[in-house]
Amino acid sequence: MSAKPTIELEFSRKYDDAHSRQYFLKHQDGLARRLSNWRDQQLARQALKAAGEPGLVLDLPCGAGRFWSLLAEKPNRVILAADNSSDMIQVARQCQPPEVVARVHAFQTSAFAIDLDDAAVDSIFSMRLLHHIAEPEHRLAMLREFHRVTRDTVIVSLWVDGNIKSWRRKRLERQRAARGGKGENANRFVVARSQIESEFSSAGFTIVDRHDFLPGYAMWRVYTLRKSV
């Protein structure tokens, strides 16, 4: 098992009970959010299929359990779920369908020091975490920990460049910087596709598949990676 984590991200400290419940509710708030969630679920299914429909999956960070029902669609899949926030795990247990919760083995841990043995799972399913990590060395540390714990594949999503939304965001960031402000999404970062794909390789992964939320427009991209070394 990994040692105690030496990296702690500032944004992760905010997920107390109130923030965790707000996080659960936001993906159901209005038509746009529901459509976005539908697309996220669709991309997740495609990524799991590209990963070979793994039988033992670690959902990290599991958040409020948004993908638990999807992961449970495969009847014989064993689902581990972990999050840095114990409050987030508790909200997930309370808010997700009881029959799904019964399928999930949840525990608290850091993505930088996962409390599991080497090659403990078939796949790590990590949606909406990498875009919070600004420093390349921090991303590499997490990817290397994923490499240690997975036996085969990793599924990750993040914001990448090369689309209209990333161009607009960079323009807004320049305007905010000129005004001396950071903006509401100051803890979310766009990564160059060439940069993150180089980091995947450095961490010992090859790219199996990749899908964009809305090709050419949206920043979200989902990668399916396979352990290569």
C-alpha positions in Angstrom: 0.0 0.0 0.0 1.0 3.6 -0.6 2.5 5.8 2.1 0.7 8.8 3.6 0.1 11.4 0.9 2.4 14.4 0.7 0.2 16.3 -1.8 -3.1 17.9 -0.8 -5.0 20.1 -3.2 -6.6 23.3 -1.8 -10.0 22.7 -3.5 -10.5 19.3 -1.9 -10.8 20.8 1.6 -14.1 22.5 0.8 -16.2 19.3 0.5 -17.9 19.3 3.9 -21.5 18.0 4.2 -23.1 21.1 2.8 -20.7 21.3 -0.2 -21.1 17.6 -0.8 -24.9 17.8 -0.9 -24.7 20.8 -3.3 -22.4 18.8 -5.5 -24.9 16.0 -5.6 -27.8 18.4 -6.6 -26.0 20.5 -9.2 -26.0 17.8 -11.8 -29.8 17.6 -11.6 -30.3 21.4 -11.7 -32.0 22.4 -15.0 -32.2 21.0 -18.5 -28.6 22.0 -19.4 -27.1 20.2 -16.4 -29.2 17.1 -17.0 -28.1 17.0 -20.7 -24.5 17.4 -19.6 -24.9 14.6 -17.1 -26.4 12.4 -19.9 -23.4 13.1 -22.1 -21.0 12.3 -19.3 -22.7 9.0 -18.7 -22.5 8.2 -22.4 -18.8 8.9 -22.6 -18.2 6.9 -19.4 -20.0 3.8 -21.0 -17.8 4.2 -24.1 -14.7 4.4 -22.0 -15.6 1.3 -20.0 -16.3 -0.6 -23.2 -12.9 0.4 -24.6 -11.4 -0.8 -21.3 -12.9 -4.2 -21.9 -15.8 -3.9 -19.3 -13.5 -4.4 -16.3 -14.8 -6.6 -13.5 -13.2 -4.8 -10.6 -13.3 -1.1 -10.7 -12.1 1.7 -8.4 -14.2 4.9 -8.7 -11.9 7.6 -7.5 -12.9 10.2 -6.6 -16.4 8.9 -6.3 -17.9 12.2 -5.4 -21.6 11.9 -4.5 -21.8 8.6 -6.4 -22.9 10.1 -9.7 -21.5 7.1 -11.7 -22.4 4.3 -9.3 -25.6 3.3 -11.1 -23.7 3.2 -14.4 -20.9 1.1 -12.9 -23.5 -1.3 -11.5 -25.1 -1.9 -14.9 -22.7 -4.8 -15.2 -24.2 -7.4 -12.8 -21.0 -9.1 -11.8 -18.8 -6.0 -11.5 -17.2 -5.4 -8.1 -17.2 -1.7 -7.4 -14.8 0.0 -5.0 -15.4 3.7 -4.4 -13.1 6.2 -2.7 -12.9 9.9 -2.1 -10.7 12.3 -0.1 -13.9 13.6 1.6 -15.7 11.4 4.1 -18.7 13.7 3.9 -18.8 13.2 0.1 -18.9 9.4 0.7 -21.6 9.7 3.3 -23.8 11.9 1.0 -23.3 9.3 -1.8 -24.5 6.5 0.5 -27.5 8.5 1.5 -28.6 9.8 -1.9 -27.9 7.0 -4.4 -30.4 4.1 -4.8 -30.1 1.6 -1.9 -29.8 -1.4 -4.3 -26.8 0.3 -5.9 -25.2 1.4 -2.6 -25.3 -2.2 -1.5 -23.0 -3.1 -4.5 -20.4 -0.5 -3.6 -17.5 -0.9 -1.1 -16.6 2.7 -0.2 -13.6 4.1 1.8 -11.8 7.3 2.3 -8.4 7.8 0.6 -6.2 10.2 -1.4 -5.7 9.8 -5.1 -2.0 10.5 -4.4 -1.7 7.6 -1.9 -4.4 5.1 -2.5 -5.0 2.7 0.4 -4.8 -0.4 -1.8 -2.1 -2.9 -2.7 -0.2 -2.9 -6.0 -2.3 -4.1 -9.0 -5.4 -4.3 -6.8 -8.1 -3.5 -9.4 -8.7 -4.1 -13.1 -9.4 -0.4 -13.7 -9.4 3.0 -12.1 -12.3 5.2 -13.1 -11.5 8.8 -12.4 -13.9 11.4 -13.7 -13.5 15.1 -13.1 -10.3 15.3 -11.1 -7.4 15.9 -13.4 -8.7 19.4 -14.4 -8.3 20.5 -10.8 -4.5 19.8 -10.9 -2.4 22.7 -12.3 1.1 21.4 -11.7 2.5 18.7 -14.1 4.5 17.1 -11.2 1.3 16.7 -9.2 -0.5 15.1 -12.2 2.4 12.8 -12.8 2.4 11.8 -9.1 -1.3 10.9 -9.3 -0.9 9.0 -12.6 2.0 7.0 -11.2 -0.1 6.1 -8.2 -2.9 5.0 -10.5 -0.3 2.9 -12.4 0.7 1.2 -9.2 -2.8 0.3 -8.2 -4.4 -0.7 -11.5 -3.7 -4.1 -13.1 -4.8 -3.0 -16.6 -6.6 0.3 -17.4 -7.3 3.8 -16.2 -10.2 6.1 -17.3 -9.7 9.8 -16.8 -11.5 13.0 -17.9 -10.1 16.5 -18.0 -10.1 19.9 -19.8 -8.0 20.0 -23.0 -7.1 22.7 -25.5 -7.8 22.8 -29.2 -11.5 23.8 -29.0 -13.6 26.9 -28.9 -14.3 26.7 -25.2 -10.7 26.6 -24.2 -9.9 29.5 -26.5 -12.7 31.5 -24.8 -11.5 30.5 -21.4 -8.0 31.7 -22.1 -9.3 35.0 -23.3 -11.4 35.4 -20.1 -8.5 34.5 -17.9 -6.4 37.2 -19.5 -9.2 39.7 -19.0 -9.6 38.7 -15.3 -5.8 38.8 -14.8 -5.8 42.4 -16.2 -8.5 43.3 -13.7 -6.7 41.6 -10.8 -9.3 38.9 -10.3 -9.2 35.1 -10.5 -12.8 34.2 -11.4 -15.1 31.4 -10.1 -13.3 28.6 -11.8 -9.8 29.5 -10.6 -9.2 25.9 -9.4 -9.8 24.4 -12.8 -7.2 24.2 -15.5 -6.9 23.5 -19.3 -4.1 21.3 -20.2 -2.6 21.1 -23.7 -3.4 17.7 -25.3 0.3 17.2 -26.2 1.3 17.9 -22.6 -1.2 15.5 -20.9 -0.6 12.7 -23.5 3.2 13.0 -22.8 2.5 12.7 -19.1 0.4 9.6 -19.7 3.4 8.1 -21.5 5.8 9.1 -18.7 3.6 7.5 -16.1 3.7 4.2 -18.1 0.4 4.3 -20.0 -0.6 4.0 -23.6 -3.8 5.6 -25.0 -6.5 3.1 -25.9 -9.3 5.5 -26.8 -10.3 9.1 -26.4 -13.7 10.9 -26.8 -14.6 14.6 -26.7 -17.7 15.9 -25.0 -18.6 18.0 -28.0 -15.7 17.7 -30.6 -14.3 21.1 -31.6 -16.3 23.0 -29.0 -16.2 21.7 -25.4 -13.1 21.2 -23.3 -14.0 17.9 -21.7 -12.1 14.9 -23.0 -12.3 11.3 -21.7 -9.2 9.0 -22.1 -9.0 5.3 -21.7 -5.4 4.3 -20.9 -3.7 0.9 -20.6 -0.8 0.1 -18.4 2.2 -0.6 -20.7 5.2 -0.9 -18.4 
